[in-house]
Amino acid sequence: MSLFYNKHFSILSNPYPIFPEHFTISERSHTPQTIVGNFAELLDLTRALGKYYTIFYNGPQCGSSAPDHMHFQAGTKNIMPIEYEFNKMVNRLPRAVIGNGKIEVRFFEEFLRYFISFESRDKGELLFAFKTFVNAFKKISEPHNEPMMNLNVSYQEDIWRLIIFPRQVHRPIQFFADAEKQLLISPAAVDMSGIFITPRKEDFEKIKQDDVIDIFKQVTITKEYFEFLRKKIGEIFI
């Protein structure tokens, strides 16, 4: 069973839920997973469901379970640490917010992984800022592929909050290790947002703090690349 959202997407119950309520929002036509051409849909979807749910997107090589079929996911709001700890993290930022009065952009680098936030009431400003980010990220990514990213999007008090996790690898070395050292963890938006998913009981029981720190270090981009993105995004506000 599914609920038609608009002309393009259907909302279905996720068969392997992580949250009390968890949905897969898939395009009805069979098209590849890509955020290019679908970002406006993501914003509209978040506004429609934002009272109760957070919407997230996994790039085709970023933990996504179906890279050959375009989809978003929605989960119960304010369960992921990135959501309920966001304001605390903002207060710890060493640098001021940048923006133009219509959008606020922040760069986070002290929380084990690098990420960027856009906050705005203006859909057009978000579209332009995200396009700027994608074009900059393409310059330091593999050619012909979508830049690797996970997105976490919420909507409250008429404001969108987009959190972008730029990435450099799909899976950590622990995923491919021999049985004794293996951790079947393939970080996606939920993991990057602070909830590590361990599909196997043995992984849940043996994962340590150092493993989490190391996995974040492997999948996030380098400081050099993060500074490049900071510069390119900052240029649009000069």
PAZAPA-4460 file (N, C-alpha, C; in steps of 0.05 Angstrom, whole numbers, plus 32768, in hexadecimal, padded with zeros to 4 digits):
% residues 238
    n_x    n_y    n_z   ca_x   ca_y   ca_z    c_x    c_y    c_z   seq   type   mol
   8011   7FE8   8000   8000   8000   8000   8011   8019   8000     1      M     A
   8008   802E   7FF3   8018   8046   7FF2   8005   805E   7FF0     2      S     A
   8010   8075   7FF7   8001   808E   7FF5   800E   80A0   7FE0     3      L     A
   7FFE   80A8   7FCC   8009   80BA   7FB7   800E   80D5   7FC4     4      F     A
   8027   80DF   7FC1   802D   80F9   7FCC   8027   810F   7FB8     5      Y     A
   8032   810C   7FA0   802C   811E   7F8A   802D   810E   7F70     6      N     A
   8033   811B   7F5A   8033   810D   7F40   804B   80F9   7F3E     7      K     A
   805F   80FD   7F4E   8078   80EE   7F4B   807E   80DA   7F61     8      H     A
   8076   80DF   7F79   807F   80CF   7F90   8069   80C1   7F9F     9      F     A
   8070   80AA   7FAA   805D   809B   7FBC   806A   8097   7FD7    10      S     A
   805A   8098   7FEC   8063   8094   8007   805C   8078   8010    11      I     A
   8070   8069   8019   806C   804D   8021   8078   8049   803D    12      L     A
   806E   8036   804C   807A   802F   8065   8095   8021   8060    13      S     A
   80A9   8029   806F   80C3   801C   806B   80C2   8000   8077    14      N     A
   80CB   7FEC   8068   80C9   7FD0   8072   80DC   7FC9   8089    15      P     A
   80F1   7FDA   808C   8105   7FD6   80A2   8108   7FF0   80B2    16      Y     A
   80F4   7FF7   80C1   80F3   8012   80CD   8109   8015   80E3    17      P     A
   8113   802E   80E3   8127   8036   80F8   8118   8047   810D    18      I     A
   8104   8055   8105   80F5   8068   8116   80DA   805D   811D    19      F     A
   80CC   8068   8131   80B1   8060   8137   809F   8062   811F    20      P     A
   80A3   8077   810E   8096   8079   80F4   80AC   807E   80DF    21      E     A
   80AC   806E   80CB   80C2   806F   80B7   80B6   8069   809C    22      H     A
   80BA   807B   8089   80AF   8078   806E   80C4   807A   8058    23      F     A
   80BF   806C   8043   80CF   806F   802A   80BE   807E   8016    24      T     A
   80C8   8093   800B   80BA   80A4   7FF8   80C7   80A1   7FDD    25      I     A
   80BC   8091   7FCC   80CA   8089   7FB3   80BC   8095   7F9B    26      S     A
   80CC   809A   7F87   80C1   80A3   7F6D   80B3   808C   7F60    27      E     A
   809C   8092   7F54   808C   807C   7F49   8098   8071   7F2F    28      R     A
   80A7   8081   7F21   80B6   8077   7F0A   80D1   806D   7F13    29      S     A
   80DC   805A   7F05   80F6   804E   7F0D   810D   805F   7F03    30      H     A
   8117   8070   7F14   812D   8082   7F0C   8143   8080   7F21    31      T     A
   815C   8086   7F19   8173   8084   7F2C   8171   8097   7F43    32      P     A
   817D   8090   7F59   817F   80A1   7F71   8190   80B9   7F6B    33      Q     A
   8185   80D1   7F6C   8194   80E9   7F67   8185   8101   7F74    34      T     A
   8194   8113   7F80   8188   812B   7F8C   8185   8141   7F77    35      I     A
   8195   8140   7F62   8194   8154   7F4C   8179   8150   7F3E    36      V     A
   8169   8166   7F3D   814F   8165   7F31   8139   815D   7F45    37      G     A
   8141   8155   7F5D   812D   814C   7F71   812E   815D   7F8B    38      N     A
   8140   8170   7F8C   8143   817F   7FA5   812B   8190   7FAC    39      F     A
   811E   819C   7F98   8106   81AC   7F9D   80F0   819A   7FA7    40      A     A
   80EE   8181   7F9D   80DA   816E   7FA7   80E0   8168   7FC5    41      E     A
   80FA   8166   7FCB   8101   8160   7FE7   80F8   8176   7FFA    42      L     A
   80FB   818F   7FF1   80F2   81A6   8002   80D4   81A6   8005    43      L     A
   80C5   81A1   7FEF   80A8   81A1   7FF0   809E   818A   8002    44      D     A
   80AB   8173   8000   80A4   815C   8010   80A9   8162   802E    45      L     A
   80BF   816F   8034   80C5   8175   8050   80B1   8189   805B    46      T     A
   80A9   819C   804B   8095   81AF   8055   807B   81A1   805A    47      R     A
   8073   818E   8049   805A   8180   804C   8059   816E   8064    48      A     A
   8070   8161   806B   8071   814D   8080   8080   8157   8099    49      L     A
   808A   816F   8098   809D   8179   80AD   8092   817B   80C9    50      G     A
   8078   817C   80CD   806D   817E   80E8   8074   8165   80F8    51      K     A
   8075   814E   80EB   807A   8135   80FA   8093   8126   80F2    52      Y     A
   809F   812C   80DA   80B4   811C   80CF   80CC   812C   80C6    53      Y     A
   80E3   8120   80C7   80FB   812A   80BB   80FF   811A   80A1    54      T     A
   8108   8127   808C   810C   811A   8072   812A   8117   806D    55      I     A
   8133   8101   8062   814F   80FE   805D   8154   80F0   8042    56      F     A
   816B   80F5   8037   8173   80EB   801D   818F   80DF   801F    57      Y     A
   8192   80C8   8013   81AD   80BB   8011   81B5   80BA   7FF4    58      N     A
   81CD   80C4   7FEE   81D7   80C2   7FD3   81DA   80A5   7FCB    59      G     A
   81DD   80A0   7FB1   81DE   8084   7FA7   81F5   8074   7FB1    60      P     A
   820A   8080   7FBB   8221   8071   7FC8   8226   807C   7FE4    61      Q     A
   8210   8081   7FF2   8212   808C   800D   8200   807E   8020    62      C     A
   8200   8064   8020   81EF   8055   8032   81D4   804E   8026    63      G     A
   81CE   8058   800F   81B4   8054   8003   81B0   8036   7FFD    64      S     A
   8198   802C   8003   8192   8010   7FFE   8187   800B   7FE2    65      S     A
   8180   8020   7FD4   8175   801D   7FB9   817F   8033   7FA7    66      A     A
   8199   8032   7F9F   81A5   8048   7F8F   8199   8049   7F73    67      P     A
   818A   8035   7F6B   817F   8035   7F50   8162   803F   7F4F    68      D     A
   8157   8047   7F66   813B   8051   7F66   813A   8069   7F78    69      H     A
   8132   8080   7F6D   8130   8099   7F7B   811D   8098   7F92    70      M     A
   8127   809F   7FAA   8116   809F   7FC2   8121   80B1   7FD8    71      H     A
   8110   80BB   7FE8   8117   80C8   8001   810C   80B6   8018    72      F     A
   8113   80BE   8031   8107   80B1   8048   80FE   80C6   805C    73      Q     A
   80EA   80BE   806C   80E0   80CF   8081   80DF   80C0   809B    74      A     A
   80E7   80CC   80B1   80E7   80BF   80CB   80DD   80D2   80E0    75      G     A
   80D4   80C7   80F6   80C9   80D6   810D   80DC   80ED   8114    76      T     A
   80D1   8105   8117   80E0   811D   811B   80EE   811D   8137    77      K     A
   8105   812A   8138   8114   812F   8150   811D   8116   815F    78      N     A
   8123   8101   8151   812F   80E9   815D   814D   80E9   8158    79      I     A
   8156   80F3   8141   8173   80F3   813B   8181   8109   814A    80      M     A
   8198   8103   8156   81A7   8117   8166   81AC   8131   8157    81      P     A
   81B1   8130   813D   81B7   8148   812D   81A1   815C   812F    82      I     A
   8188   8152   8134   8171   8164   8136   816F   8170   8152    83      E     A
   816E   8160   8166   8169   816B   8181   8182   8177   818E    84      Y     A
   819A   8173   8182   81B2   8180   818C   81BC   8196   817A    85      E     A
   81AD   819D   8165   81B6   81B0   8151   81BD   81CB   815E    86      F     A
   81AB   81D6   816F   81B0   81F0   817A   81C8   81F0   818D    87      N     A
   81CD   81DA   819B   81E5   81D8   81AB   81FE   81D9   819A    88      K     A
   81FD   81CC   8183   8215   81CC   8172   8219   81E7   8166    89      M     A
   8204   81F5   815F   8206   8210   8154   8214   8222   8168    90      V     A
   820D   821F   8182   8219   8230   8196   8237   822B   819A    91      N     A
   8240   8214   8191   825D   820E   8194   826D   8215   817B    92      R     A
   8260   821F   8166   826F   8226   814E   8282   823D   8152    93      L     A
   829B   823A   8148   82AF   824F   814C   82AC   8266   8139    94      P     A
   829D   8261   8123   829A   8276   810E   827D   827E   810D    95      R     A
   8278   8297   8104   825D   82A1   8102   824E   8296   80EA    96      A     A
   8234   8298   80EC   8223   828F   80D5   8228   82A2   80BE    97      V     A
   8225   8297   80A6   8225   82A9   808E   820A   82A8   8081    98      I     A
   8203   82BC   8072   81E9   82BD   8065   81E4   82D9   8059    99      G     A
   81CB   82DD   8051   81C4   82F6   8044   81A9   8301   804F   100      N     A
   81A1   82F8   8066   8188   8300   8071   8171   82EE   806A   101      G     A
   8174   82DE   8055   815F   82CB   804D   8167   82AE   8052   102      K     A
   8181   82AA   8056   818A   828E   805B   81A2   8290   806E   103      I     A
   81A4   827C   8080   81BA   8279   8092   81C9   8260   808C   104      E     A
   81E4   8262   8089   81F5   824B   8082   820A   8248   8098   105      V     A
   820D   822F   80A2   8220   8229   80B7   8231   8211   80AE   106      R     A
   824A   8211   80B8   825D   81FB   80B2   8266   81EE   80CC   107      F     A
   8262   81D4   80CE   8267   81C6   80E7   827F   81B3   80E2   108      F     A
   8294   81B5   80F4   82AC   81A5   80F0   82B7   819A   8109   109      E     A
   82A9   819C   811F   82B3   8192   8139   82A2   817B   8145   110      E     A
   8294   816D   8134   8282   8159   813D   8286   813E   812F   111      F     A
   82A0   8137   812C   82A9   811D   8120   82A6   811C   8102   112      L     A
   8292   812A   80F7   828F   812A   80DA   8289   8147   80D2   113      R     A
   828E   814E   80B9   8289   8168   80AE   826C   816A   80A3   114      Y     A
   825F   8180   80A9   8244   8183   809D   823E   81A1   809B   115      F     A
   822A   81A7   808B   8222   81C3   8084   8204   81C5   8088   116      I     A
   81FB   81DB   8093   81DE   81DF   8096   81D5   81F8   8087   117      S     A
   81BE   81F7   807A   81B0   820D   806E   8195   8210   807C   118      F     A
   818F   8229   8084   8174   822E   8090   8168   8246   8083   119      E     A
   814F   8243   807A   8142   8258   806C   8124   8254   806A   120      S     A
   8115   826A   8068   80F8   8269   8062   80F4   826A   8044   121      R     A
   8109   8270   8035   8106   8276   8018   8110   825D   8008   122      D     A
   80FD   8251   7FFA   8104   8239   7FEA   8118   8240   7FD5   123      K     A
   8115   8257   7FC8   8128   825F   7FB3   8144   8262   7FBD   124      G     A
   8147   826D   7FD5   8162   8270   7FE0   816F   8255   7FE5   125      E     A
   815F   8242   7FEF   8169   8227   7FF4   8171   8219   7FDA   126      L     A
   8161   821C   7FC5   8167   8210   7FAB   8182   821B   7FA1   127      L     A
   8185   8235   7FA3   819E   8242   7F99   81B6   8239   7FA9   128      F     A
   81B3   8239   7FC4   81CA   8232   7FD5   81D1   8214   7FD1   129      A     A
   81BD   8203   7FCE   81C3   81E7   7FCA   81D1   81E2   7FAF   130      F     A
   81C7   81F0   7F9B   81D4   81EE   7F81   81F1   81F7   7F82   131      K     A
   81F7   820C   7F91   8212   8216   7F94   8223   8200   7FA2   132      T     A
   8218   81F4   7FB7   8226   81DE   7FC4   822C   81C7   7FB1   133      F     A
   8218   81BE   7FA2   821C   81A7   7F90   8231   81AD   7F7B   134      V     A
   8230   81C5   7F70   8243   81CC   7F5B   8260   81CD   7F66   135      N     A
   8262   81D7   7F7F   827D   81D8   7F8B   8287   81BC   7F92   136      A     A
   8275   81AC   7F9C   827C   8190   7FA5   8284   817F   7F8C   137      F     A
   8277   8185   7F76   827E   8176   7F5D   829B   817A   7F55   138      K     A
   82A6   8191   7F5B   82C1   8197   7F53   82D6   8186   7F62   139      K     A
   82CE   817B   7F79   82E1   816A   7F89   82D6   814E   7F8C   140      I     A
   82C4   8146   7F7A   82B8   812B   7F7B   82BF   811C   7F62   141      S     A
   82B9   8102   7F62   82BD   80F2   7F4A   82AD   80FD   7F33   142      E     A
   82B8   8100   7F1B   82A9   810A   7F04   8292   80F7   7EFC   143      P     A
   827D   8103   7EF3   8266   80F4   7EE8   8255   80E7   7EFE   144      H     A
   825D   80E9   7F17   824D   80DE   7F2D   8241   80F4   7F3E   145      N     A
   822A   80EF   7F4A   821F   8102   7F5D   8232   8105   7F75   146      E     A
   8239   811D   7F7E   8249   8120   7F96   823D   8111   7FAD   147      P     A
   824E   8104   7FBD   8244   80F2   7FD2   823A   8103   7FEA   148      M     A
   8221   80FE   7FF1   8215   810E   8007   81FD   8100   8013   149      M     A
   81F8   8107   802C   81DF   8101   803A   81D2   811B   8042   150      N     A
   81B7   811B   8041   81A9   8133   8048   8194   812D   805E   151      L     A
   8191   8140   8070   817E   813F   8086   816E   8159   8085   152      N     A
   8154   8158   8081   8144   8170   807D   812C   8171   808F   153      V     A
   8128   8187   809D   8111   818B   80AE   8104   81A5   80A8   154      S     A
   80EB   81A8   80B2   80DC   81C1   80AD   80CB   81C7   80C5   155      Y     A
   80D0   81DF   80D1   80C0   81E7   80E8   80C0   8206   80E9   156      Q     A
   80AA   8211   80F2   80A6   822E   80F4   80AC   823B   80D9   157      E     A
   80A3   822E   80C4   80A6   8238   80A8   80C3   823B   80A0   158      D     A
   80D5   822C   80AD   80F2   822D   80A6   80FB   8211   809E   159      I     A
   8109   820E   8087   8116   81F5   8080   8132   81F5   808D   160      W     A
   813A   81DE   8097   8155   81DA   80A0   8160   81C2   8090   161      R     A
   8174   81C8   807F   8181   81B3   806F   819D   81AF   807B   162      L     A
   81A3   8196   8082   81BD   818E   808B   81CA   817C   8076   163      I     A
   81E1   8183   806D   81EF   8174   8058   8208   8167   8064   164      I     A
   820B   814D   805F   8223   813F   8067   8233   8137   804E   165      F     A
   8247   8147   8046   8257   813F   802F   8269   8127   8036   166      P     A
   826D   8115   8023   827C   80FC   8029   8292   80F7   8015   167      R     A
   82A4   80E5   801D   82BA   80DD   800B   82BA   80C0   8005   168      Q     A
   82AE   80AF   8016   82AC   8092   8010   8291   8087   8017   169      V     A
   828A   8071   800A   8270   8064   800F   826F   8055   8029   170      H     A
   8283   8044   802E   8283   8033   8045   829F   8033   8052   171      R     A
   82A0   8030   806D   82BA   802F   807B   82C8   8014   8077   172      P     A
   82E1   8012   807E   82F0   7FF9   807B   82E5   7FE3   808D   173      I     A
   82D8   7FEB   80A3   82CC   7FD7   80B5   82B7   7FC6   80A7   174      Q     A
   82AA   7FD1   8093   8295   7FC3   8085   82A1   7FAB   8076   175      F     A
   82BA   7FAE   806D   82C6   7F99   805C   82DA   7F88   806C   176      F     A
   82DD   7F8C   8086   82F0   7F7E   8096   82E9   7F60   8098   177      A     A
   82FC   7F50   80A2   82F7   7F34   80A7   82E2   7F32   80BD   178      D     A
   82D6   7F1B   80BF   82BE   7F16   80D0   82C1   7F21   80EC   179      A     A
   82D9   7F1C   80F9   82DC   7F24   8115   82DC   7F42   8118   180      E     A
   82E7   7F50   8105   82EA   7F6D   8107   82D4   7F7C   80F7   181      K     A
   82C3   7F6D   80E9   82B0   7F7A   80D8   8299   7F87   80E7   182      Q     A
   8292   7F9F   80DE   827A   7FAD   80E7   826A   7FB4   80CE   183      L     A
   8253   7FA8   80CB   8242   7FAC   80B3   8233   7FC7   80B6   184      L     A
   8242   7FDC   80B5   8237   7FF7   80B8   823C   8006   809E   185      I     A
   8227   800F   8091   8229   801F   8078   821C   8039   807D   186      S     A
   822A   804D   8087   821E   8066   8091   820D   8074   807C   187      P     A
   81F5   807B   8084   81E2   808A   8074   81DA   80A3   8083   188      A     A
   81C5   80B0   807B   81BD   80CA   8087   81B7   80C7   80A5   189      A     A
   81AB   80B1   80AD   81A4   80AD   80C9   81BD   80AA   80DA   190      V     A
   81D1   809A   80D0   81EA   8097   80DE   81F9   80B2   80E0   191      D     A
   81FA   80C0   80C9   8208   80DA   80C9   81FA   80EE   80DB   192      M     A
   81E0   80EA   80E0   81D0   80FB   80F2   81D2   80F2   810F   193      S     A
   81E1   80DD   8115   81E7   80D6   8130   81DD   80BC   813B   194      G     A
   81CE   80AC   812B   81C5   8092   8133   81D2   807D   8122   195      I     A
   81E5   806F   812C   81F2   8059   811D   81E0   8041   811C   196      F     A
   81DC   8037   8103   81CB   801F   80FF   81DC   8006   80FD   197      I     A
   81D8   7FF3   810E   81E7   7FDA   810E   81D3   7FC4   8107   198      T     A
   81D2   7FBB   80EE   81BF   7FA6   80E5   81C2   7F8C   80F4   199      P     A
   81DA   7F86   80FE   81DE   7F6C   810B   81E2   7F71   8129   200      R     A
   81D8   7F5E   8139   81DB   7F60   8156   81F8   7F60   815F   201      K     A
   8209   7F50   8152   8225   7F4F   815A   8233   7F6A   8155   202      E     A
   822B   7F78   8141   8237   7F93   813C   822E   7FA6   8152   203      D     A
   8215   7FA5   8159   820B   7FB6   816F   821A   7FB2   8189   204      F     A
   8220   7F99   818E   822D   7F91   81A7   824B   7F98   81A8   205      E     A
   8258   7F98   8191   8275   7F9C   8191   827F   7FB7   8188   206      K     A
   826D   7FC8   817C   8276   7FE2   8173   827E   7FF3   818B   207      I     A
   8294   8002   8188   829F   8013   819E   829F   8030   8195   208      K     A
   82A4   8041   81A8   82A6   805E   81A2   82BB   8064   818D   209      Q     A
   82D2   8057   8190   82E7   805B   817C   82DF   8053   8160   210      D     A
   82CE   803E   815E   82C4   8036   8143   82B3   804C   8137   211      D     A
   82A2   8058   8147   8290   806D   813D   82A1   8085   8133   212      V     A
   82B4   808D   8144   82C6   80A3   813C   82D5   809D   8122   213      I     A
   82DF   8085   8120   82EE   807D   8108   82DD   807C   80EF   214      D     A
   82C5   8072   80F2   82B3   8070   80DB   82AB   808C   80D1   215      I     A
   82A5   809E   80E3   829F   80B9   80DB   82B7   80C5   80CC   216      F     A
   82CF   80C1   80D7   82E7   80CC   80CB   82EB   80C2   80AE   217      K     A
   82E4   80A9   80AA   82E8   809D   808F   82D4   80A7   807B   218      Q     A
   82BB   80AA   8082   82A7   80B0   806E   82A3   80CE   8069   219      V     A
   82AA   80DF   807D   82A7   80FC   8078   82BD   8106   8066   220      T     A
   82B9   811E   805B   82CD   8129   8049   82E5   8134   805A   221      I     A
   82FA   813B   804C   8312   8145   8059   830E   8163   8061   222      T     A
   831E   816C   8073   831D   8188   807B   8323   819B   8063   223      K     A
   8335   8192   8052   833C   81A3   803B   8324   81A6   8028   224      E     A
   8315   8190   8024   82FE   8192   8013   82E7   81A2   8020   225      Y     A
   82E5   819F   803B   82D1   81AE   8049   82D6   81CC   8047   226      F     A
   82EF   81D4   8049   82F6   81F0   8047   82F1   81FB   802B   227      E     A
   82F5   81E9   8017   82EF   81F1   7FFB   82D1   81F7   7FF9   228      F     A
   82C0   81E5   8004   82A3   81E9   8003   829B   8202   8012   229      L     A
   82A8   8207   8029   82A2   821F   8038   82A7   8238   8028   230      R     A
   82BE   8238   801A   82C5   824F   800A   82B2   8254   7FF3   231      K     A
   82AC   823E   7FE5   829B   8241   7FCD   827E   8249   7FD5   232      K     A
   8274   823E   7FEA   8259   8246   7FF3   825A   8263   7FFE   233      I     A
   826F   826A   800C   8271   8285   8017   8272   829A   8002   234      G     A
   827C   8293   7FEA   827F   82A7   7FD5   8264   82B2   7FCB   235      E     A
   824F   82A2   7FCE   8235   82AC   7FC4   8229   82C2   7FD6   236      I     A
   8235   82C6   7FEE   822B   82DA   8000   823D   82F2   8002   237      F     A
   8252   82F3   7FF1   8264   830A   7FF0   8258   8321   7FDF   238      I     A
***
